[in-house]
Amino acid sequence: MAGLASFTQVLIDTREAGLPVAASQLAAAGLPVFPCVPGAKRPLTEHGFHDATTNLGRVEQWWGRWPEANIGVPTGQASGLVVVDVDVHSEADGYRWFGRANRAGLTVGWDVLVSTPSGGMHAYYPVAPGTEQQRSWQAAMAGIDFRGDGGYIIVPPSVVQYEDSAVAYQLARIAGTPPRPVDASGLRQFLDPRPSPAFRRTTRGPRREADVSRLASWVAARGEGERNRGLFWAACRLAENDIPAADAVEVLSAAASQAGLGQREIAATIRSAYRTTHGETTHGREAAPSVGPESFVRRNRPSAGPSARVRGIE
């Protein structure tokens, strides 16, 4: 396992290189790579990132066959690096949440920032020491994904093809201080808070009422920046447990109001949670769009250019 330092050096050395050269240099530095569809992110090989290798002969064979193939690198223990993936969607501004997490000390320690074709950013960190895995996860409502074990990332100088332009992943900034691992679990809790103890599916009766009461107390304790997302999460849990929407409003309204949300926002958030969970309401209203990653649409697609600016990091 080569690690983050080797990866960063290759990015510096191959800023003007083509895809075959960059792929070979990454492999030569000990970083496993695999080919992805030209202009896209899907793997070209049968087993995807599980096919990643540092074997130069295999790498040269792949890029000899597909010279325009994008470069994929598995994240986590396989490569020695993990990535905080910041996106800007129609429903989430990942830069805003990355900045908040940074002020909380949760995203400091990155070694390199890469601008992405969609206008987002990849922040690279070394894997945590020891044998503990850092699994990939997603905080969709915050516009941030964590790429660790079980995931992969597309790296420079790969290009994403849009209808009217082709935009490359580009090295944007290198840290001037030694990198350190990111607290992935702490970051996830900050971006996507979960009640503790976790709400459990139960039968009707005192046990269920106690669970609902704890969930309401958890919502009431959410601070600024967590209130709406916390209410949405809690309402989804009630919907999953077949609690009627009217009961959810009754249970959660006072708690969310105590947290500082207005009644109109509370009602809209609970309604959205029930539509998301059940697909449609029982009153024939139109289903709300999914909040999953496939539902997000970029507001402003960046145009092609010599460089892409990474914002939100001072």
Secondary structure as GFF3:
##gff-version 3
##sequence-region A 1 314
A	DSSP	alpha_helix	4	13	.	.	.	ID=ss1
A	DSSP	alpha_helix	19	28	.	.	.	ID=ss2
A	DSSP	beta_strand	34	36	.	.	.	ID=ss3
A	DSSP	three_ten_helix	48	51	.	.	.	ID=ss4
A	DSSP	alpha_helix	56	65	.	.	.	ID=ss5
A	DSSP	beta_strand	70	74	.	.	.	ID=ss6
A	DSSP	beta_strand	81	86	.	.	.	ID=ss7
A	DSSP	alpha_helix	94	103	.	.	.	ID=ss8
A	DSSP	beta_strand	112	115	.	.	.	ID=ss9
A	DSSP	beta_strand	121	126	.	.	.	ID=ss10
A	DSSP	beta_strand	137	139	.	.	.	ID=ss11
A	DSSP	three_ten_helix	140	142	.	.	.	ID=ss12
A	DSSP	beta_strand	144	147	.	.	.	ID=ss13
A	DSSP	beta_strand	152	155	.	.	.	ID=ss14
A	DSSP	beta_strand	159	161	.	.	.	ID=ss15
A	DSSP	beta_strand	166	168	.	.	.	ID=ss16
A	DSSP	beta_strand	170	174	.	.	.	ID=ss17
A	DSSP	alpha_helix	184	191	.	.	.	ID=ss18
A	DSSP	alpha_helix	206	220	.	.	.	ID=ss19
A	DSSP	alpha_helix	227	240	.	.	.	ID=ss20
A	DSSP	alpha_helix	245	259	.	.	.	ID=ss21
A	DSSP	alpha_helix	263	278	.	.	.	ID=ss22
A	DSSP	three_ten_helix	293	295	.	.	.	ID=ss23
###
